[in-house]
Every structure is written in C-alpha cells, then in structure tokens.
C-alpha cells in the first residue's frame, strides 16, 4: 500500500467535474483507491463517494492505493489532483 497527502487547490474543490476526472483516472488501475479526509474514507473510484466527502479548496486529503499497480496509480492520481 502506498499513500500520500495532497492539498486541494481547485477553487471549487472536488465538485462533480474534477471528482469525475479523479474517478475516471482511478478506474484505469486494478488497485483499490481510497481518499481520506479527516476521519472519513471514501472509494476513489466512485464519483458519488468522492462527492460525499465534501472536499473543498484548502482541504488536505490522503490518497491510498493498494494493489499490483499502486505506484503508477498514485502517481497518476496525484498528477490529476494537482492539475485541477
């Protein structure tokens, strides 16, 4: 399992469009993907789950990837979040 913190810089946070981009990127990988905000963890491959975390600009989240392609997935997801 690999994981890393990232701070959300998108003015609107992870609203529908960026949550969709995140889930679409996560779905390309076999590994499991979780997003943790505070004490809440959500499935990073499901848009509705991501939206339920109510992630806003300035929030610190931790992305967890667990599986065969976890390193590649984490790198791609961090890039996705930073480019939003």
N, CA, C and O atoms as a GROMACS GRO file, in nm:
protein
  336
    1UNK      N    1   0.084  -0.118   0.000
    1UNK     CA    2   0.000   0.000   0.000
    1UNK      C    3   0.088   0.124   0.000
    1UNK      O    4   0.185   0.133   0.076
    2UNK      N    5   0.053   0.217  -0.086
    2UNK     CA    6   0.122   0.346  -0.091
    2UNK      C    7   0.019   0.455  -0.068
    2UNK      O    8  -0.099   0.438  -0.098
    3UNK      N    9   0.066   0.567  -0.013
    3UNK     CA   10  -0.026   0.678   0.011
    3UNK      C   11   0.052   0.807   0.019
    3UNK      O   12   0.172   0.809   0.044
    4UNK      N   13  -0.021   0.916  -0.003
    4UNK     CA   14   0.042   1.048   0.003
    4UNK      C   15  -0.065   1.154   0.028
    4UNK      O   16  -0.179   1.142  -0.017
    5UNK      N   17  -0.024   1.257   0.102
    5UNK     CA   18  -0.112   1.372   0.126
    5UNK      C   19  -0.104   1.469   0.009
    5UNK      O   20  -0.001   1.481  -0.057
    6UNK      N   21  -0.215   1.537  -0.014
    6UNK     CA   22  -0.218   1.643  -0.115
    6UNK      C   23  -0.320   1.746  -0.068
    6UNK      O   24  -0.422   1.712  -0.008
    7UNK      N   25  -0.291   1.872  -0.094
    7UNK     CA   26  -0.383   1.980  -0.059
    7UNK      C   27  -0.457   2.022  -0.186
    7UNK      O   28  -0.396   2.044  -0.290
    8UNK      N   29  -0.589   2.033  -0.174
    8UNK     CA   30  -0.673   2.068  -0.288
    8UNK      C   31  -0.659   2.217  -0.318
    8UNK      O   32  -0.681   2.301  -0.231
    9UNK      N   33  -0.622   2.249  -0.442
    9UNK     CA   34  -0.603   2.389  -0.482
    9UNK      C   35  -0.712   2.439  -0.575
    9UNK      O   36  -0.722   2.559  -0.599
   10UNK      N   37  -0.793   2.348  -0.629
   10UNK     CA   38  -0.902   2.388  -0.718
   10UNK      C   39  -0.999   2.478  -0.642
   10UNK      O   40  -1.042   2.444  -0.531
   11UNK      N   41  -1.033   2.592  -0.700
   11UNK     CA   42  -1.122   2.690  -0.635
   11UNK      C   43  -1.254   2.628  -0.589
   11UNK      O   44  -1.309   2.668  -0.487
   12UNK      N   45  -1.304   2.532  -0.664
   12UNK     CA   46  -1.433   2.471  -0.634
   12UNK      C   47  -1.419   2.339  -0.558
   12UNK      O   48  -1.519   2.273  -0.531
   13UNK      N   49  -1.297   2.301  -0.523
   13UNK     CA   50  -1.278   2.173  -0.455
   13UNK      C   51  -1.301   2.058  -0.552
   13UNK      O   52  -1.287   2.074  -0.673
   14UNK      N   53  -1.335   1.942  -0.497
   14UNK     CA   54  -1.363   1.826  -0.583
   14UNK      C   55  -1.514   1.819  -0.608
   14UNK      O   56  -1.583   1.731  -0.557
   15UNK      N   57  -1.563   1.914  -0.688
   15UNK     CA   58  -1.703   1.912  -0.728
   15UNK      C   59  -1.721   1.809  -0.839
   15UNK      O   60  -1.629   1.731  -0.864
   16UNK      N   61  -1.834   1.807  -0.905
   16UNK     CA   62  -1.868   1.698  -0.997
   16UNK      C   63  -1.764   1.672  -1.106
   16UNK      O   64  -1.722   1.558  -1.124
   17UNK      N   65  -1.722   1.775  -1.178
   17UNK     CA   66  -1.628   1.752  -1.289
   17UNK      C   67  -1.495   1.696  -1.241
   17UNK      O   68  -1.451   1.593  -1.293
   18UNK      N   69  -1.426   1.760  -1.144
   18UNK     CA   70  -1.299   1.703  -1.100
   18UNK      C   71  -1.314   1.569  -1.028
   18UNK      O   72  -1.225   1.484  -1.037
   19UNK      N   73  -1.424   1.549  -0.959
   19UNK     CA   74  -1.448   1.418  -0.895
   19UNK      C   75  -1.460   1.311  -1.003
   19UNK      O   76  -1.412   1.199  -0.986
   20UNK      N   77  -1.526   1.346  -1.113
   20UNK     CA   78  -1.538   1.254  -1.225
   20UNK      C   79  -1.404   1.224  -1.289
   20UNK      O   80  -1.376   1.109  -1.325
   21UNK      N   81  -1.322   1.326  -1.305
   21UNK     CA   82  -1.188   1.305  -1.360
   21UNK      C   83  -1.106   1.214  -1.270
   21UNK      O   84  -1.037   1.124  -1.317
   22UNK      N   85  -1.115   1.237  -1.139
   22UNK     CA   86  -1.041   1.155  -1.044
   22UNK      C   87  -1.086   1.009  -1.054
   22UNK      O   88  -1.003   0.919  -1.065
   23UNK      N   89  -1.217   0.986  -1.049
   23UNK     CA   90  -1.272   0.850  -1.055
   23UNK      C   91  -1.236   0.782  -1.188
   23UNK      O   92  -1.205   0.663  -1.189
   24UNK      N   93  -1.240   0.857  -1.297
   24UNK     CA   94  -1.205   0.801  -1.428
   24UNK      C   95  -1.059   0.758  -1.432
   24UNK      O   96  -1.026   0.652  -1.485
   25UNK      N   97  -0.972   0.839  -1.375
   25UNK     CA   98  -0.829   0.803  -1.368
   25UNK      C   99  -0.811   0.681  -1.279
   25UNK      O  100  -0.739   0.588  -1.316
   26UNK      N  101  -0.876   0.680  -1.163
   26UNK     CA  102  -0.863   0.568  -1.069
   26UNK      C  103  -0.911   0.437  -1.132
   26UNK      O  104  -0.854   0.331  -1.106
   27UNK      N  105  -1.016   0.445  -1.213
   27UNK     CA  106  -1.073   0.325  -1.274
   27UNK      C  107  -0.980   0.258  -1.374
   27UNK      O  108  -1.000   0.142  -1.410
   28UNK      N  109  -0.879   0.330  -1.420
   28UNK     CA  110  -0.783   0.274  -1.516
   28UNK      C  111  -0.689   0.172  -1.451
   28UNK      O  112  -0.617   0.100  -1.520
   29UNK      N  113  -0.690   0.167  -1.319
   29UNK     CA  114  -0.594   0.083  -1.246
   29UNK      C  115  -0.667  -0.029  -1.171
   29UNK      O  116  -0.781  -0.014  -1.129
   30UNK      N  117  -0.596  -0.140  -1.156
   30UNK     CA  118  -0.651  -0.257  -1.088
   30UNK      C  119  -0.659  -0.237  -0.937
   30UNK      O  120  -0.747  -0.292  -0.872
   31UNK      N  121  -0.568  -0.160  -0.882
   31UNK     CA  122  -0.558  -0.146  -0.737
   31UNK      C  123  -0.679  -0.074  -0.679
   31UNK      O  124  -0.751  -0.002  -0.749
   32UNK      N  125  -0.700  -0.094  -0.550
   32UNK     CA  126  -0.803  -0.020  -0.479
   32UNK      C  127  -0.756   0.122  -0.454
   32UNK      O  128  -0.637   0.146  -0.436
   33UNK      N  129  -0.849   0.216  -0.453
   33UNK     CA  130  -0.816   0.357  -0.430
   33UNK      C  131  -0.911   0.412  -0.324
   33UNK      O  132  -1.033   0.405  -0.337
   34UNK      N  133  -0.853   0.467  -0.219
   34UNK     CA  134  -0.930   0.533  -0.114
   34UNK      C  135  -0.884   0.677  -0.100
   34UNK      O  136  -0.766   0.709  -0.119
   35UNK      N  137  -0.978   0.763  -0.065
   35UNK     CA  138  -0.946   0.902  -0.031
   35UNK      C  139  -0.987   0.921   0.114
   35UNK      O  140  -1.100   0.888   0.151
   36UNK      N  141  -0.897   0.973   0.194
   36UNK     CA  142  -0.929   1.002   0.333
   36UNK      C  143  -0.922   1.152   0.356
   36UNK      O  144  -0.823   1.217   0.324
   37UNK      N  145  -1.030   1.206   0.413
   37UNK     CA  146  -1.036   1.346   0.456
   37UNK      C  147  -1.074   1.342   0.603
   37UNK      O  148  -1.186   1.304   0.638
   38UNK      N  149  -0.981   1.380   0.688
   38UNK     CA  150  -1.006   1.369   0.831
   38UNK      C  151  -1.022   1.223   0.868
   38UNK      O  152  -0.933   1.142   0.844
   39UNK      N  153  -1.136   1.190   0.927
   39UNK     CA  154  -1.160   1.051   0.967
   39UNK      C  155  -1.248   0.977   0.866
   39UNK      O  156  -1.276   0.858   0.885
   40UNK      N  157  -1.290   1.044   0.761
   40UNK     CA  158  -1.378   0.983   0.661
   40UNK      C  159  -1.297   0.929   0.545
   40UNK      O  160  -1.213   0.999   0.489
   41UNK      N  161  -1.322   0.803   0.508
   41UNK     CA  162  -1.258   0.742   0.392
   41UNK      C  163  -1.366   0.707   0.290
   41UNK      O  164  -1.472   0.656   0.325
   42UNK      N  165  -1.337   0.734   0.162
   42UNK     CA  166  -1.433   0.706   0.055
   42UNK      C  167  -1.363   0.635  -0.060
   42UNK      O  168  -1.242   0.643  -0.076
   43UNK      N  169  -1.442   0.564  -0.139
   43UNK     CA  170  -1.393   0.491  -0.256
   43UNK      C  171  -1.357   0.591  -0.365
   43UNK      O  172  -1.443   0.666  -0.412
   44UNK      N  173  -1.231   0.594  -0.405
   44UNK     CA  174  -1.183   0.688  -0.505
   44UNK      C  175  -1.221   0.653  -0.647
   44UNK      O  176  -1.188   0.727  -0.740
   45UNK      N  177  -1.290   0.540  -0.665
   45UNK     CA  178  -1.333   0.501  -0.800
   45UNK      C  179  -1.480   0.532  -0.824
   45UNK      O  180  -1.532   0.504  -0.932
   46UNK      N  181  -1.547   0.589  -0.724
   46UNK     CA  182  -1.691   0.618  -0.735
   46UNK      C  183  -1.715   0.768  -0.714
   46UNK      O  184  -1.685   0.822  -0.607
   47UNK      N  185  -1.769   0.832  -0.815
   47UNK     CA  186  -1.793   0.976  -0.811
   47UNK      C  187  -1.881   1.014  -0.692
   47UNK      O  188  -1.851   1.111  -0.622
   48UNK      N  189  -1.986   0.941  -0.669
   48UNK     CA  190  -2.078   0.972  -0.559
   48UNK      C  191  -2.006   0.966  -0.425
   48UNK      O  192  -2.030   1.050  -0.338
   49UNK      N  193  -1.918   0.868  -0.408
   49UNK     CA  194  -1.841   0.858  -0.283
   49UNK      C  195  -1.750   0.978  -0.266
   49UNK      O  196  -1.739   1.034  -0.156
   50UNK      N  197  -1.684   1.018  -0.374
   50UNK     CA  198  -1.594   1.134  -0.367
   50UNK      C  199  -1.673   1.260  -0.331
   50UNK      O  200  -1.629   1.339  -0.247
   51UNK      N  201  -1.787   1.278  -0.394
   51UNK     CA  202  -1.870   1.395  -0.365
   51UNK      C  203  -1.918   1.394  -0.220
   51UNK      O  204  -1.932   1.500  -0.159
   52UNK      N  205  -1.943   1.276  -0.164
   52UNK     CA  206  -1.992   1.267  -0.026
   52UNK      C  207  -1.889   1.313   0.076
   52UNK      O  208  -1.924   1.345   0.190
   53UNK      N  209  -1.762   1.317   0.036
   53UNK     CA  210  -1.656   1.361   0.128
   53UNK      C  211  -1.653   1.513   0.142
   53UNK      O  212  -1.588   1.566   0.232
   54UNK      N  213  -1.725   1.584   0.053
   54UNK     CA  214  -1.734   1.730   0.060
   54UNK      C  215  -1.596   1.796   0.068
   54UNK      O  216  -1.567   1.872   0.160
   55UNK      N  217  -1.511   1.766  -0.029
   55UNK     CA  218  -1.373   1.814  -0.032
   55UNK      C  219  -1.368   1.953  -0.094
   55UNK      O  220  -1.407   1.972  -0.210
   56UNK      N  221  -1.321   2.048  -0.018
   56UNK     CA  222  -1.317   2.189  -0.058
   56UNK      C  223  -1.173   2.236  -0.083
   56UNK      O  224  -1.077   2.166  -0.050
   57UNK      N  225  -1.160   2.354  -0.142
   57UNK     CA  226  -1.028   2.414  -0.162
   57UNK      C  227  -0.959   2.430  -0.026
   57UNK      O  228  -1.021   2.475   0.071
   58UNK      N  229  -0.832   2.393  -0.021
   58UNK     CA  230  -0.754   2.404   0.101
   58UNK      C  231  -0.757   2.280   0.189
   58UNK      O  232  -0.678   2.269   0.283
   59UNK      N  233  -0.848   2.187   0.160
   59UNK     CA  234  -0.854   2.063   0.238
   59UNK      C  235  -0.733   1.976   0.208
   59UNK      O  236  -0.686   1.969   0.095
   60UNK      N  237  -0.685   1.909   0.312
   60UNK     CA  238  -0.578   1.811   0.294
   60UNK      C  239  -0.643   1.674   0.290
   60UNK      O  240  -0.717   1.635   0.381
   61UNK      N  241  -0.613   1.600   0.184
   61UNK     CA  242  -0.663   1.463   0.172
   61UNK      C  243  -0.543   1.370   0.160
   61UNK      O  244  -0.433   1.412   0.123
   62UNK      N  245  -0.566   1.245   0.192
   62UNK     CA  246  -0.463   1.142   0.172
   62UNK      C  247  -0.521   1.041   0.074
   62UNK      O  248  -0.632   0.992   0.092
   63UNK      N  249  -0.443   1.011  -0.029
   63UNK     CA  250  -0.483   0.914  -0.130
   63UNK      C  251  -0.409   0.784  -0.102
   63UNK      O  252  -0.286   0.782  -0.090
   64UNK      N  253  -0.485   0.675  -0.091
   64UNK     CA  254  -0.428   0.542  -0.067
   64UNK      C  255  -0.452   0.456  -0.190
   64UNK      O  256  -0.563   0.454  -0.245
   65UNK      N  257  -0.349   0.385  -0.234
   65UNK     CA  258  -0.361   0.289  -0.343
   65UNK      C  259  -0.304   0.157  -0.293
   65UNK      O  260  -0.195   0.153  -0.235
   66UNK      N  261  -0.378   0.048  -0.318
   66UNK     CA  262  -0.335  -0.082  -0.269
   66UNK      C  263  -0.362  -0.188  -0.375
   66UNK      O  264  -0.476  -0.220  -0.406
   67UNK      N  265  -0.254  -0.243  -0.430
   67UNK     CA  266  -0.266  -0.347  -0.532
   67UNK      C  267  -0.145  -0.350  -0.622
   67UNK      O  268  -0.046  -0.281  -0.599
   68UNK      N  269  -0.153  -0.432  -0.725
   68UNK     CA  270  -0.039  -0.456  -0.814
   68UNK      C  271   0.017  -0.330  -0.880
   68UNK      O  272   0.138  -0.316  -0.893
   69UNK      N  273  -0.069  -0.240  -0.922
   69UNK     CA  274  -0.023  -0.120  -0.994
   69UNK      C  275  -0.035   0.006  -0.908
   69UNK      O  276  -0.058   0.116  -0.960
   70UNK      N  277  -0.020  -0.010  -0.778
   70UNK     CA  278  -0.042   0.100  -0.683
   70UNK      C  279   0.049   0.220  -0.706
   70UNK      O  280   0.004   0.334  -0.694
   71UNK      N  281   0.175   0.197  -0.737
   71UNK     CA  282   0.268   0.309  -0.757
   71UNK      C  283   0.227   0.395  -0.876
   71UNK      O  284   0.227   0.518  -0.868
   72UNK      N  285   0.194   0.330  -0.986
   72UNK     CA  286   0.152   0.402  -1.106
   72UNK      C  287   0.021   0.477  -1.082
   72UNK      O  288   0.004   0.591  -1.125
   73UNK      N  289  -0.070   0.411  -1.012
   73UNK     CA  290  -0.200   0.474  -0.984
   73UNK      C  291  -0.182   0.598  -0.897
   73UNK      O  292  -0.240   0.702  -0.927
   74UNK      N  293  -0.103   0.587  -0.791
   74UNK     CA  294  -0.084   0.702  -0.702
   74UNK      C  295  -0.022   0.819  -0.778
   74UNK      O  296  -0.065   0.933  -0.762
   75UNK      N  297   0.078   0.791  -0.859
   75UNK     CA  298   0.142   0.896  -0.937
   75UNK      C  299   0.041   0.965  -1.029
   75UNK      O  300   0.039   1.088  -1.038
   76UNK      N  301  -0.041   0.887  -1.098
   76UNK     CA  302  -0.140   0.944  -1.190
   76UNK      C  303  -0.247   1.024  -1.115
   76UNK      O  304  -0.289   1.129  -1.162
   77UNK      N  305  -0.290   0.976  -1.000
   77UNK     CA  306  -0.394   1.045  -0.923
   77UNK      C  307  -0.342   1.175  -0.862
   77UNK      O  308  -0.414   1.275  -0.859
   78UNK      N  309  -0.218   1.174  -0.815
   78UNK     CA  310  -0.159   1.298  -0.763
   78UNK      C  311  -0.148   1.402  -0.874
   78UNK      O  312  -0.175   1.520  -0.853
   79UNK      N  313  -0.108   1.358  -0.992
   79UNK     CA  314  -0.098   1.448  -1.108
   79UNK      C  315  -0.235   1.504  -1.144
   79UNK      O  316  -0.249   1.622  -1.175
   80UNK      N  317  -0.337   1.417  -1.140
   80UNK     CA  318  -0.474   1.460  -1.170
   80UNK      C  319  -0.520   1.569  -1.074
   80UNK      O  320  -0.574   1.672  -1.115
   81UNK      N  321  -0.497   1.547  -0.946
   81UNK     CA  322  -0.540   1.644  -0.844
   81UNK      C  323  -0.464   1.776  -0.858
   81UNK      O  324  -0.523   1.884  -0.848
   82UNK      N  325  -0.335   1.768  -0.882
   82UNK     CA  326  -0.253   1.890  -0.892
   82UNK      C  327  -0.285   1.970  -1.018
   82UNK      O  328  -0.259   2.090  -1.022
   83UNK      N  329  -0.339   1.906  -1.122
   83UNK     CA  330  -0.370   1.975  -1.247
   83UNK      C  331  -0.515   2.023  -1.255
   83UNK      O  332  -0.558   2.071  -1.360
   84UNK      N  333  -0.588   2.011  -1.148
   84UNK     CA  334  -0.730   2.054  -1.149
   84UNK      C  335  -0.741   2.203  -1.135
   84UNK      O  336  -0.851   2.257  -1.134
   0.00000   0.00000   0.00000
